[in-house]
Amino acid sequence: MGQGKLFLCATPIGNLEDITMRVLRILREADLIAAEDTRNSLHLLNHFDIRTPMTSYHEYNKIEKAYVLIEKMRSGQNVALITDAGTPGISDPGEELVRLCYEAGIEVTSLPGACACVTALTLSGLPTRRFCFEAFLPQDKKEKQRILEELRTETRTTILYEAPHRLLRTLGELLEVLGDRRVTVCRELTKRYETAFQTTLSRAVAHYEADAPKGECVIVMEGRSPDELEQEAQRSWEETDIETHVQLYEKQGMDRKEAMKCAAKDRGLTKREVYAMLLEKKAGE
């Protein structure tokens, strides 16, 4: 008997009609279904009359249980992995099982379907060509601050997940560090009361202070304008002494000529203009 295979099966994020025919077939044909929460997944399987045995695979057993599942696949069993909602491996422990399967030489395939971050992005009305996904911000304050500082200069549309009881706090933190941005707050995606609230961070804070949100939320936030960032950087360099600016590049190992060229580019000047500024500064000393 050959080795089994791991099937990553996307399940609905709300509306049960969003499950694919292929996922239903694999869930019926698999030897075992590994589910994030077996009690939650039982409702889905009962709805589609699927009787395949289930086992739990979640954040708190993701490593030790992965090895158990790998041994089952080595013995020839096919395992279907499902999360509570959406695509396994996206902001859930499925990524660990996939990594360990590849290390063990187990074949993995992903069955496309519902995914909250992509659904919210396409619904947001914000640019979709370039985007980044941050999932849930860390609870650790220092780690969260580091990521928020990174997002301050992010030019791509950013997608974040948030629980309803933490939404207001997160919107306030984004506003404080990043300044006011256009956002779309998506709630209850694919469900009866789905909403896509197109607004700004400041207005979203005011809105949810008065009306507490319900249901799982996805925040889709516009990125910074590249032109605005360039102007901001140029203003910062203009406040730096020209000699200090050139020396910063020299300390990185550049010769004087190359350092002057980089400083000129930062400031939107020609190398000749930078040279003249250096001479003028030297003459004034």
Secondary structure as UniProt FT lines:
FT   STRAND          5..9
FT   HELIX           16..18
FT   HELIX           21..29
FT   STRAND          32..35
FT   HELIX           38..47
FT   TURN            48..49
FT   STRAND          54..56
FT   TURN            59..63
FT   HELIX           64..74
FT   TURN            75..76
FT   STRAND          79..82
FT   TURN            88..89
FT   HELIX           94..104
FT   STRAND          107..111
FT   HELIX           116..124
FT   STRAND          131..135
FT   HELIX           141..151
FT   TURN            152..153
FT   STRAND          157..162
FT   HELIX           164..178
FT   STRAND          182..187
FT   TURN            189..190
FT   TURN            192..193
FT   STRAND          195..200
FT   HELIX           201..210
FT   STRAND          217..221
FT   HELIX           226..238
FT   HELIX           242..250
FT   TURN            251..253
FT   HELIX           256..267
FT   HELIX           271..284
//
